[in-house]
Amino acid sequence: MEFRKVLVPIDFSKGSTEALEVSLAHFANAQIFVLHVIDTNQSDIVFEDEISNEFQSKIQDAAYQKLKSQLEARPNYDGKLEPIVRAGRPVNVILETAKSYEADLIVMGSHGNTSITRTFFGHTTYHVSRKAECSTWVIKGESTKN
């Protein structure tokens, strides 16, 4: 099976970066969508709606610029890497993005970098792999081996 559209969710942890590296090595001819999800459930800050929307917009813009600059700085960046930033519940956003971009494959790191991220991202990876309509590949990289 040839994968033409690959979605790689990234949280800037070592595990998700390793998933991106594996995707680049194995799917050089594919369009690779690199997704960062801003988890709106993690925010304990309560603002008026107008302020909250403006604040979220600024966070999304900053995350997009960070992701875009990291992808463009790669030596093998050739326009086949498309940065995407969305806000919401990570599992839902990843599944919705995979469907809307017609991804053939989702490649994810098994865990994030910190203990909080590790619990969260492991949970996310589990649910995405169970509910995705396309194939999934979970990368257990060096950051998770001890």
N, C-alpha and C positions, 0 to 999 in steps of 0.2 A: 504494500500500500504506500502510495506517495502522498505525503502531507504537503499541501500547498499553502494553507493558512494556519499558523501556529500562534496561540495566545499564551503569553508568559506573564502571569501576575507577579509583580515585584514589590517588595516592601523595603527595599534598599538594604536588607540583611544579607549576610554572606550566603545563606542557603538559597535565597531567591536569585542572587547574582550568579551562583553556580548553575541554577536552572537555565538562566539566560545563556551562559557560556555553552552548556550542553546543546541548547537549541541552535545556537549559531554554528556549532561544529557539525551537527547532524542534519540540519535542514537549511543548507546554504542557498538553495534555490527557492525557498518558501518566503512568503510574506510573513513577517513576525510582528505581531501586535504586542507591545509591552505595556501592560496595564498596572497602574498604581491606584489603589482604592483608598480613599480617605474614609475611615470608619466613623460614620456619624453617630454611632451608638456609644463611642468612647468619650464623647464630649459631655462634661458635667456643667459647662458654662451655659447659663440661660440669659439670653438677650431678647430685646424686642425683635420681632420678625425682620424688620428692615435692617437692623444692625447685624443680626445673625446671618442673613443672606449675603450681606456685603463682606462679612468676616469669612464666611465659607468660600465665597468667590475668590477672595485674596489668597486663601490657603490653597485652593485648587490651582490658581495661576502660578503660585510659587512652586508647587509640586510639579506642575507641567514643565516649567522652565528648568527645574533641577533634572527631571527625567530626560528632557530633550537634550540638554547640554551634555549629560553623561553619555547618551547614545551617540550624539554627533562627535564626541571626542574619541570614540572607538576607532581603531585603525581599520576595521573591516566595515565601517558604516558606509552603506551605499544606497541609502534611501529605502531599503527593504525593512528597516526597523521603524515601526510607527508608534510613537508615544501616545498613550491614552491615559487620562486621569478622570476618574469618576468618584462620586461620593455616595455613600450608602452602606448597607450591610455587605461586607466583603463576599460572602458566599453568593448572595443574590446578584450582586454586581458582576462578579466573575461569570456566573452562568448566563446572565442576560447579555453580557458583552460577547461571550463565545457564540451565542445564538445570533445576535445581530450582525456580527462580522463573519458569520458562517465558518467558524474555526473547525478545522479537521482534528485538531489536537490541542490539548491544554497541557503545558509543561510547568510543573510547580516544584519548588523546594519542599522537602518534608517538614521543615521547621524554620522558624525565624532565628534571630540572633540572640535575643535576651530571653530570660525565663518567662517573662510576660508574653513576649512575642512568640516564643516557642510554643507555649500553650495555645495561644490564639491561632497562630498560623497552622499548627498541627491540626487543630479543630477545623479550620477553614479547608485545608487540604483534604481531610477526610470527607467532609460533606460535599465538596466539589467533585471529588473522584466518584462518589456514590451517585450523585444526581446529574452529572453532565450527560448531555445527549451525544457528545463526541467522545473520542478516545482521550484518556488522560495518562500522563507519564509523571510519576513522582520521583524526583531525584533526591536520593539520600547522599548528600555531598560530604566533603571532608569536615564541614562545620558541625555535622551531627554525629560523627564517629568519635568514640572515646574508648 
